[in-house]
Amino acid sequence: MIDFVITFLLTLPFSWGLDYLSHLIIKNKILAFTLYHLLLVPFLFNDNYANFIVWFILTYLHGMAHILHPPFIGKIPNTNYTALYDYIVHDAQCLCIFYYQPQLFPIGIFASSMMLMGAVMTHINKKFFEEPFWLFASGFGTFGSHYHMMLLNTHKNENIFYGSCIIWISPFLPYLIRQNIPTWDYLMNTIGLFRAWYFNFFVAYYFYTLDNPKFSFII
């Protein structure tokens, strides 16, 4: 568990560097984000390419949702923000539990329903962001991100599973302190939680499973 988290942290500067260079060279955020993630495409086509391609699509859509509809501009709330697009992606992520633990799929359905309910309610009435239920619904976004990452963990390595729990739950916990949300969200955007974090999970997974035969076509 801890060894995968350490691998994630050790590869993070590499992913940060690529993210920084892509946005330094290309000023258009959408294009920079797209080209940055296209670097992963050659590594998607292996024995588990279907899982990996679904992982890539959800990763890309999640990043685009945050680029097009950021909740904050710096530390200032975005008055035009809607969580609809971000939450719909998280809604789909929650259903990824079926691929990893089919017996727990009803939990995925429940989590997905909470995300979809939160998406619709915040889109209709922005005052919903002030309600405690919004944080409750948002918490399932962490659940979705985790099981989204498990699309990669096709060998069901427990170290990766529990390491992923730490990687995705840790950044969410400070959001529970409502008055600190603008500052924390600014920090999370600064470190690329919604861009490089997903990208880096793939990089960490690749290096952590480097001796896995399914990557023999690359090595």
ChimeraX attribute file (.defattr): number of C-alpha atoms within 10 A of each C-alpha:
attribute: neighborCount
match mode: 1-to-1
recipient: residues
	/A:1	15
	/A:2	13
	/A:3	12
	/A:4	23
	/A:5	19
	/A:6	13
	/A:7	18
	/A:8	23
	/A:9	15
	/A:10	13
	/A:11	17
	/A:12	20
	/A:13	13
	/A:14	14
	/A:15	23
	/A:16	18
	/A:17	11
	/A:18	16
	/A:19	21
	/A:20	16
	/A:21	13
	/A:22	20
	/A:23	17
	/A:24	12
	/A:25	9
	/A:26	14
	/A:27	10
	/A:28	12
	/A:29	14
	/A:30	15
	/A:31	12
	/A:32	19
	/A:33	20
	/A:34	15
	/A:35	14
	/A:36	20
	/A:37	20
	/A:38	13
	/A:39	11
	/A:40	14
	/A:41	11
	/A:42	9
	/A:43	17
	/A:44	19
	/A:45	16
	/A:46	15
	/A:47	13
	/A:48	14
	/A:49	13
	/A:50	13
	/A:51	21
	/A:52	22
	/A:53	17
	/A:54	17
	/A:55	22
	/A:56	24
	/A:57	11
	/A:58	18
	/A:59	21
	/A:60	19
	/A:61	16
	/A:62	22
	/A:63	23
	/A:64	20
	/A:65	19
	/A:66	18
	/A:67	16
	/A:68	14
	/A:69	18
	/A:70	20
	/A:71	20
	/A:72	19
	/A:73	14
	/A:74	15
	/A:75	14
	/A:76	11
	/A:77	12
	/A:78	13
	/A:79	11
	/A:80	10
	/A:81	17
	/A:82	22
	/A:83	23
	/A:84	21
	/A:85	20
	/A:86	22
	/A:87	27
	/A:88	23
	/A:89	24
	/A:90	28
	/A:91	28
	/A:92	22
	/A:93	30
	/A:94	29
	/A:95	24
	/A:96	28
	/A:97	25
	/A:98	17
	/A:99	16
	/A:100	19
	/A:101	13
	/A:102	13
	/A:103	11
	/A:104	11
	/A:105	17
	/A:106	13
	/A:107	15
	/A:108	25
	/A:109	18
	/A:110	15
	/A:111	25
	/A:112	27
	/A:113	19
	/A:114	22
	/A:115	31
	/A:116	21
	/A:117	18
	/A:118	25
	/A:119	23
	/A:120	16
	/A:121	18
	/A:122	19
	/A:123	17
	/A:124	12
	/A:125	10
	/A:126	15
	/A:127	11
	/A:128	15
	/A:129	15
	/A:130	11
	/A:131	10
	/A:132	11
	/A:133	13
	/A:134	19
	/A:135	18
	/A:136	14
	/A:137	20
	/A:138	22
	/A:139	19
	/A:140	23
	/A:141	27
	/A:142	22
	/A:143	23
	/A:144	27
	/A:145	25
	/A:146	24
	/A:147	25
	/A:148	27
	/A:149	27
	/A:150	24
	/A:151	24
	/A:152	24
	/A:153	20
	/A:154	13
	/A:155	12
	/A:156	13
	/A:157	13
	/A:158	12
	/A:159	14
	/A:160	24
	/A:161	17
	/A:162	15
	/A:163	20
	/A:164	23
	/A:165	19
	/A:166	15
	/A:167	18
	/A:168	20
	/A:169	16
	/A:170	12
	/A:171	14
	/A:172	16
	/A:173	11
	/A:174	14
	/A:175	18
	/A:176	14
	/A:177	10
	/A:178	12
	/A:179	10
	/A:180	11
	/A:181	15
	/A:182	18
	/A:183	14
	/A:184	18
	/A:185	22
	/A:186	17
	/A:187	14
	/A:188	16
	/A:189	16
	/A:190	12
	/A:191	15
	/A:192	18
	/A:193	17
	/A:194	18
	/A:195	25
	/A:196	25
	/A:197	19
	/A:198	23
	/A:199	23
	/A:200	22
	/A:201	22
	/A:202	23
	/A:203	19
	/A:204	22
	/A:205	18
	/A:206	15
	/A:207	14
	/A:208	15
	/A:209	16
	/A:210	14
	/A:211	11
	/A:212	12
	/A:213	11
	/A:214	14
	/A:215	16
	/A:216	10
	/A:217	10
	/A:218	10
	/A:219	9
